[in-house]
Amino acid sequence: MLTAQGRVEHYPDAPQPPWIVFPHTEPGELAPHVRQGVAEPWFDREWRPFWTSLTPIQRDLYLDGWQASPEWREAIAFVFESFSELDVDQDAKESEEYLRANSSHPKRCSLLNRLFKR
């Protein structure tokens, strides 16, 4: 059951599920998003630690609370419960390197900010 704040009442500090955080990602596209680009750090820092800390029953309750579709349930099970060749520690290390490399670049002002000198 979702609370007014958009959280599952059994897991108030839990991250939102991937289909909420990345609304344009289809269940069949989950595997590539987990291992590359801007989504990878979120999966490594937020989702994977949370998901692996749950028991199978807790996982079902979480997915029930967010009304996960059968396609999302299957994608999550495949990617996070069946990926035996994934080296989680190495993947997390690569994510940290990616974040370090990309956070050192100064952010440019948006066009609107430059036009209106905010």
Protein Blocks (a to p, Z undefined) as FASTA:
>chain_A
ZZfkopafklmmbccdfklmmmmbcfklmmmmmmgcjklmmmmmmmmmmmmmpcfklmmm
mmmmnopafklmmmmmmmmmmmmmbcfklmmmmmmmmmmmmmmpccdddfklmmnoZZ
